């Protein structure tokens, strides 16, 4: 059975790789839709009996297609004896950060007081290098108006589908099905995560109101994560095409965002509209920002009373009581500064900054965030992308990451890519209190799109760049 599965996978991957080799831009379409379905597909394969190294190999399709795309543009550059773009500050910073990550991957953990094993180091290297690879692929693609129009519609359609599936799920599918459908074993036995949410699900699958009678369901959809689903919605809404059909699909995506109950994502969306207004010199997005802010406050107050609910198991209640004795009961007030989720994010950020300041050389790759959690490595920092990178690659790595991020943001602003500027600003804001790059969809799509829309420096590329569809300020 394993041999047959691998043969079928190899055939499908070969077809996709051949298509990407012929037209590297196709990788972006596959990433937009494929990564949105990735977690649900991998969990389904696990339940069907595809497990261990076989499933790990199948899950690597995204890294393989990224490598194929990069190999093709590199070959074209060799043939033409020039790069497809003239390197700027963002490009050099990307290369410098990638090189630093590679160096840290080979430094013995004992030298840095780290505890990560080889598997953890490999996972961390992938986590840190994927945005670099995606960015350089985007920089190498010569995309025009039609390409960006089609990509925007693909992204919006994907967001609407994810939202629709998620809303149906939270109201029509009992939480008990999620506890027993194999997803818990997939996270635990295949990926190595040890969650303490209801029935062993991830803690953020639900929102704890503090009641022992019930909890609130959050939209997790095909991502199997409310946060990853929310990030897709934020990007889709900020890149929304100006068409009537787009407005309808955008409304569905916004409804999905509300049901993820990711307050930070809603705040980031409002902030993104403010950046859009500044970059485009148009006051209309400010009205959208005010609307989103108002809806966020109202929804945070209303959702605990009207949201879809689920009930704790007896074992859940034992764990909840133990947790309440250790850290205090959940407040049930989503806007309170003492709300556990908000408090934990803030505490993790402060602790991470303290770690970076007092251990500026870093602990090496694999000692932070999701990687440490799934490999059983003592956690040195978590939640924030900035502190995680600093705890891994030292203060130098964190400074490089921040400089690279700001160089991209400034480059997008100078290019007139106003909507992508808003997206990237929103993602950078979210990165302060969570590991946004740990979501592969964001790491591949946002950084690839950013690379593709950065200002071109050759005269002929400047002329081609002027025809870029709804991302340009003149439109």
JOSULVEN-V525535 format. One record per helix or strand. SS is the DSSP state (~ for helix, > for strand). FROM is the first residue (numbers start at 0). TO is the last residue. If there is no record, write none. Layout:
# JOSULVEN-V525535
ss->[SS & SS]
from->[FROM & FROM]
to->[TO & TO]
This chain:
# JOSULVEN-V525535
ss->[~ & ~ & ~ & ~ & ~ & ~ & ~ & ~ & ~ & ~ & ~ & ~ & > & > & ~ & ~ & ~ & ~ & ~ & > & ~ & ~ & > & ~ & > & ~ & > & ~ & ~ & ~ & ~ & >]
from->[1 & 25 & 51 & 60 & 88 & 108 & 117 & 144 & 174 & 182 & 197 & 202 & 205 & 214 & 220 & 225 & 243 & 262 & 283 & 308 & 313 & 339 & 367 & 368 & 380 & 384 & 416 & 417 & 435 & 439 & 458 & 471]
to->[21 & 46 & 58 & 79 & 105 & 111 & 139 & 171 & 179 & 189 & 199 & 204 & 206 & 216 & 222 & 237 & 259 & 279 & 305 & 309 & 326 & 357 & 367 & 374 & 380 & 414 & 416 & 429 & 437 & 452 & 464 & 471]
